[in-house]
Amino acid sequence: MKRIALALFLAALVSQGCAADPSPQPTADPAVYGQYPTEYLTIVKDWLSDQLIDPSSAVIEFTSQPKPADLPSGDGKRVYGYLVEFRVNSRNRFGGYTGFQKHGALIRNGQVVRGTGFGY
């Protein structure tokens, strides 16, 4: 009896592991937000290589998948795209690691159009 219960429990765990992704792509108007960035990991990493002092030392932890968002622009308007949040730990100009810092990138049509946490 215990073996049957254990087998059923393990079968339930395995079937849950094979379930579809519980967080599907959000639907947003592509005319407003652009195309959903399926390659957001590569887009953000490429963008960070231009932002960081020592990009080869960077450890990046993505904390969210892209979601429709808007951020203020410098001229008082809004910039629309998909926001990806992540944390970065990399070396500074003195060679020491900064510790994980929270950042975000607003992606529109495959390019980062606005970054948070980098002073612009």
C-alpha positions in Angstrom: 0.0 0.0 0.0 2.8 2.4 0.9 4.6 1.6 -2.4 1.5 2.4 -4.4 1.1 5.7 -2.6 4.7 6.6 -3.1 4.5 5.7 -6.8 1.4 7.9 -7.2 3.1 10.8 -5.4 6.3 10.5 -7.6 4.1 10.3 -10.7 2.3 13.5 -9.7 5.6 15.3 -9.1 7.0 14.2 -12.5 3.8 15.3 -14.3 4.0 18.7 -12.6 7.6 19.1 -13.8 6.5 18.5 -17.4 3.6 21.1 -17.3 3.6 24.0 -19.7 5.3 27.3 -18.7 3.0 28.9 -16.0 4.0 32.4 -17.1 3.1 32.8 -20.8 4.1 35.8 -22.8 1.9 38.8 -21.9 -0.3 40.1 -24.7 0.2 43.8 -25.5 -0.4 45.9 -28.6 2.8 45.7 -30.8 2.0 49.1 -32.2 2.5 50.6 -28.7 5.0 48.3 -27.0 6.8 46.7 -30.0 7.4 43.0 -30.5 7.8 40.7 -27.5 11.5 40.3 -26.9 11.9 36.5 -27.0 15.7 36.9 -27.0 15.7 39.3 -24.1 18.7 37.5 -22.3 21.0 38.2 -25.3 19.6 41.7 -25.8 20.3 42.7 -22.2 23.7 41.1 -22.0 24.8 42.8 -25.2 23.5 46.2 -23.9 25.3 45.6 -20.6 28.6 45.1 -22.4 28.4 48.8 -23.3 27.3 50.0 -19.8 29.7 48.2 -17.5 33.4 49.0 -16.8 34.4 45.3 -16.8 31.5 43.4 -18.6 33.5 40.1 -18.6 33.3 40.1 -14.8 29.5 40.5 -14.6 27.3 38.0 -12.9 23.7 38.6 -14.0 20.6 37.3 -12.3 17.4 37.9 -14.2 14.5 38.4 -11.7 11.6 38.8 -14.2 10.5 38.0 -17.7 9.7 40.9 -20.0 6.4 42.6 -19.2 4.7 45.5 -20.9 5.6 48.8 -19.3 6.3 52.5 -19.8 9.0 54.7 -18.3 9.3 58.5 -18.4 11.6 60.0 -21.0 13.6 63.2 -20.6 11.1 65.4 -22.5 8.1 64.6 -20.2 6.7 61.9 -22.5 6.5 58.1 -21.9 8.6 55.4 -23.6 6.8 52.1 -24.1 8.3 48.6 -24.4 8.9 45.5 -22.3 10.6 45.8 -18.9 13.1 43.2 -17.8 14.4 43.4 -14.3 17.8 41.9 -13.2 20.6 42.2 -10.7 24.2 42.7 -11.7 27.4 42.1 -9.7 30.5 43.3 -11.6 33.9 44.9 -11.0 34.1 48.7 -10.6 37.0 50.9 -11.8 39.0 49.9 -8.7 38.8 46.2 -9.5 36.4 45.4 -6.6 33.0 43.8 -7.0 30.1 46.1 -6.4 27.7 43.6 -4.9 24.4 42.8 -6.6 22.7 46.0 -7.8 19.1 46.0 -9.1 18.6 47.3 -12.7 16.0 47.2 -15.4 16.0 47.5 -19.2 13.1 48.6 -21.3 13.2 46.7 -24.6 11.4 47.8 -27.7 11.7 45.9 -31.1 14.9 44.2 -30.0 16.8 47.1 -28.6 17.1 48.6 -25.1 15.5 52.0 -25.3 15.8 52.9 -21.6 17.9 51.6 -18.7 17.3 52.1 -15.0 20.0 52.2 -12.4 22.8 53.4 -14.8 22.3 57.1 -14.3 20.0 57.8 -17.4 
